[in-house]
């Protein structure tokens, strides 16, 4: 029977020591020369084109601003005209209603019609009674 030491020796001989084992290195491969990528030149923008574009943009902004200002003024003027016209019409309607609805004015007119003989005294009194009920 083998002793422990003998068994250990047999195991060590059967297994190579990691320190003695070397992994062969791969030979460095020569790098393939890279094909040069064609250089794409960006189009050169002349300063004059850039400044022309800037001038055009500023002119366009000025024109748009002017158009908005004109539109705003026109709308403001239109609104003033509409308000004035509506106010005039409302005043005219109020005045006509006041004249129509004023029973005393109507009674005066009826009195004049009675005086000239256009209506009878009875018609005058009936209409006068109607108008006085509205007061």
Secondary structure, DSSP 8 states (H G I E B T S, - for coil): ---HHHHHHHHHHHS--TTT--------------------------HHHHHHHHHHHHHHHHHHHHHHHHHHHHHHHHHHHHHHHHHHHHHHHHHHHHHHH-HHHHHHHHHHHHHTTSS-HHHHHHHHHHHHHT-
